[in-house]
Amino acid sequence: MSAPHGEKPYRVYRGGRVKGKVPTIPRPTREREPDADGRRKYRGPGPKRPGDGWRSWRWKRWTGLSILVLFVLLFVWLLVAYLSFRGGVKEANKRLPESARLALTADDGMMLSHPSVILLLGTDHSLNASRASDQHSDSIQLLRTDPKHHKLFYLSIPRDLRVPNIPGHGPDKINAAFQIGGPRLAARTVHEYTGLPVNHIVVVNFHSFSKLIDKLGGIDINVPAPILSNKFDCPYSTNERCQRWKGWRFRKGKQHMNGYRALIYSRVRENLLNPSDSDVTRGGRQQAVLQALTAKLASMGTFFKLPFIGGDLMKPLATDLTPTEFLQLGWIKFRAETTLHCRLGGRADGGYIDPSEDNRQVILMVAGKSAPQPPPPNGDTYPPGCYVNRLPPGG
């Protein structure tokens, strides 16, 4: 229906733009050079303008430069660490009496390819001033390397083990050899009793050993059973408090120990909570401390500290091992697939341990001439034997 008077029912609006195309900015053109026909030929945008120095480098060049800088820093870090370590080893070589070298048997070749036997002696490390002059070797161990078969053999020798002969002095406890004639006589006595050649010797001062553990930030040790020790090295200054003191306590389980605590743990000879613990089981604890320290030395945290503590690593030691031999020993340990922890034993007789008849069999195991066997129930107070890839009881 249309609206009255002819009016449309809607309103028409007109836009304000003028009819026609929208004006645009023309593209820039390059002048074309005429060719032979008189036509102009377009030669393209031309070469890219060179960048301004290092700002124009691409990511590949930056990556290559970063790798090179890191390599140089790593090389310098390792060089400084080695020089510091070498200086510490040279000082450790000076601390070993020259006479001790006369008792050693020369290696058959490089340690990387030939077996070698290292005598580890822990000197008396009591914190009690009354025992400061006591120089018995509290810890006696042999470490035999077998790089061809990727094996390590640890042999713990009880300090109270009676040996038939200390050269020039007759029968006595094996640890008396160090007191009588120092590391030279100790090496001769161990060689005569075991028949194993002693190629190298390491004397560990356990008091300095604890300071090294502190420098490394402590060590982690898994204590297999709770310990309440007998009273020794009372931590208190008054007799009254020492009388009330029960002894050193260690709970069961993994725990972090500083140098002082680890030192005490390695010295516990009696556990009032377990009468079967003895000087022999103390050898297992000493091995546990050495293993924990070795693991800490091989950690990345220690690697970054090497330029600053490389010399300190050797302060607890007196040895004939050279820096190169230490590095070879570290590589052998890194590659070892099997570790045997063995011990000699016997029957308790007062303050002595009479050797077991099975000790010879254990020595053959360490020499790689017999299959490793755990301690048999042979009636010995401290039965000898070997454990594969685990520490002896108590460690």
Secondary structure as the mmCIF struct_conf table of DSSP 4:
data_model
#
loop_
_struct_conf.conf_type_id
_struct_conf.id
_struct_conf.beg_label_comp_id
_struct_conf.beg_label_asym_id
_struct_conf.beg_label_seq_id
_struct_conf.end_label_comp_id
_struct_conf.end_label_asym_id
_struct_conf.end_label_seq_id
HELX_LH_PP_P HELX_LH_PP_P1 SER A 2 ALA A 3
HELX_RH_3T_P HELX_RH_3T_P1 PRO A 4 GLY A 6
BEND BEND1 PRO A 9 TYR A 10
BEND BEND2 GLY A 16 ARG A 17
HELX_LH_PP_P HELX_LH_PP_P2 VAL A 18 VAL A 18
BEND BEND3 LYS A 19 GLY A 20
HELX_LH_PP_P HELX_LH_PP_P3 LYS A 21 PRO A 23
HELX_LH_PP_P HELX_LH_PP_P4 ILE A 25 PRO A 28
HELX_LH_PP_P HELX_LH_PP_P5 ARG A 30 ARG A 32
STRN STRN1 GLU A 33 PRO A 34
TURN_TY1_P TURN_TY1_P1 ALA A 36 ASP A 37
BEND BEND4 GLY A 38 GLY A 38
STRN STRN2 ARG A 40 LYS A 41
BEND BEND5 PRO A 45 PRO A 45
HELX_LH_PP_P HELX_LH_PP_P6 PRO A 47 PRO A 50
HELX_RH_3T_P HELX_RH_3T_P2 GLY A 53 SER A 56
HELX_RH_AL_P HELX_RH_AL_P1 TRP A 59 ARG A 95
BEND BEND6 LEU A 96 LEU A 96
HELX_RH_AL_P HELX_RH_AL_P2 GLU A 98 ARG A 101
TURN_TY1_P TURN_TY1_P2 LEU A 102 ALA A 103
HELX_LH_PP_P HELX_LH_PP_P7 LEU A 104 ASP A 107
BEND BEND7 ASP A 108 GLY A 109
TURN_TY1_P TURN_TY1_P3 MET A 111 SER A 113
BEND BEND8 HIS A 114 HIS A 114
STRN STRN3 SER A 116 THR A 123
HELX_RH_3T_P HELX_RH_3T_P3 ALA A 129 ARG A 131
TURN_TY1_P TURN_TY1_P4 ALA A 132 SER A 133
STRN STRN4 SER A 137 ASP A 146
TURN_TY1_P TURN_TY1_P5 PRO A 147 HIS A 150
STRN STRN5 LYS A 151 SER A 156
TURN_TY1_P TURN_TY1_P6 ARG A 159 ASP A 160
STRN STRN6 LEU A 161 LEU A 161
STRN STRN7 ARG A 162 ILE A 166
TURN_TY1_P TURN_TY1_P7 PRO A 167 HIS A 169
STRN STRN8 GLY A 170 LYS A 173
TURN_TY1_P TURN_TY1_P8 ILE A 174 ASN A 175
HELX_RH_AL_P HELX_RH_AL_P3 ALA A 176 THR A 194
STRN STRN9 HIS A 200 ASN A 205
HELX_RH_AL_P HELX_RH_AL_P4 PHE A 206 LYS A 215
TURN_TY1_P TURN_TY1_P9 LEU A 216 GLY A 217
STRN STRN10 ILE A 219 VAL A 223
BEND BEND9 PRO A 224 ALA A 225
STRN STRN11 ILE A 227 LEU A 228
STRN STRN12 SER A 229 SER A 229
HELX_LH_PP_P HELX_LH_PP_P8 ASN A 230 ASN A 230
BEND BEND10 LYS A 231 LYS A 231
BEND BEND11 ASP A 233 ASP A 233
BEND BEND12 PRO A 235 PRO A 235
BEND BEND13 SER A 237 THR A 238
HELX_RH_AL_P HELX_RH_AL_P5 ASN A 239 ARG A 244
STRN STRN13 ARG A 249 PHE A 250
BEND BEND14 LYS A 252 LYS A 252
STRN STRN14 GLY A 253 MET A 257
HELX_RH_AL_P HELX_RH_AL_P6 GLY A 259 ARG A 267
STRN STRN15 ASN A 271 ASN A 271
TURN_TY1_P TURN_TY1_P10 LEU A 272 LEU A 273
TURN_TY1_P TURN_TY1_P11 PRO A 275 SER A 276
HELX_RH_AL_P HELX_RH_AL_P7 ASP A 279 LEU A 297
TURN_TY1_P TURN_TY1_P12 ALA A 298 ALA A 298
BEND BEND15 SER A 299 SER A 299
HELX_RH_AL_P HELX_RH_AL_P8 MET A 300 ILE A 309
TURN_TY1_P TURN_TY1_P13 GLY A 310 GLY A 311
HELX_RH_3T_P HELX_RH_3T_P4 ASP A 312 MET A 314
TURN_TY1_P TURN_TY1_P14 LYS A 315 PRO A 316
STRN STRN16 LEU A 317 THR A 319
HELX_RH_AL_P HELX_RH_AL_P9 PRO A 323 ARG A 335
BEND BEND16 GLU A 337 GLU A 337
STRN STRN17 THR A 338 ARG A 343
STRN STRN18 GLY A 346 ASP A 349
TURN_TY1_P TURN_TY1_P15 GLY A 350 GLY A 351
STRN STRN19 TYR A 352 PRO A 355
HELX_LH_PP_P HELX_LH_PP_P9 SER A 356 SER A 356
TURN_TY1_P TURN_TY1_P16 GLU A 357 ASP A 358
HELX_RH_AL_P HELX_RH_AL_P10 ASN A 359 VAL A 366
TURN_TY1_P TURN_TY1_P17 ALA A 367 GLY A 368
BEND BEND17 LYS A 369 SER A 370
HELX_LH_PP_P HELX_LH_PP_P10 PRO A 374 PRO A 376
BEND BEND18 ASN A 378 GLY A 379
BEND BEND19 THR A 381 THR A 381
STRN STRN20 TYR A 382 TYR A 382
STRN STRN21 GLY A 385 VAL A 388
BEND BEND20 ASN A 389 ARG A 390
HELX_LH_PP_P HELX_LH_PP_P11 LEU A 391 PRO A 392
TURN_TY1_P TURN_TY1_P18 PRO A 393 GLY A 394
#
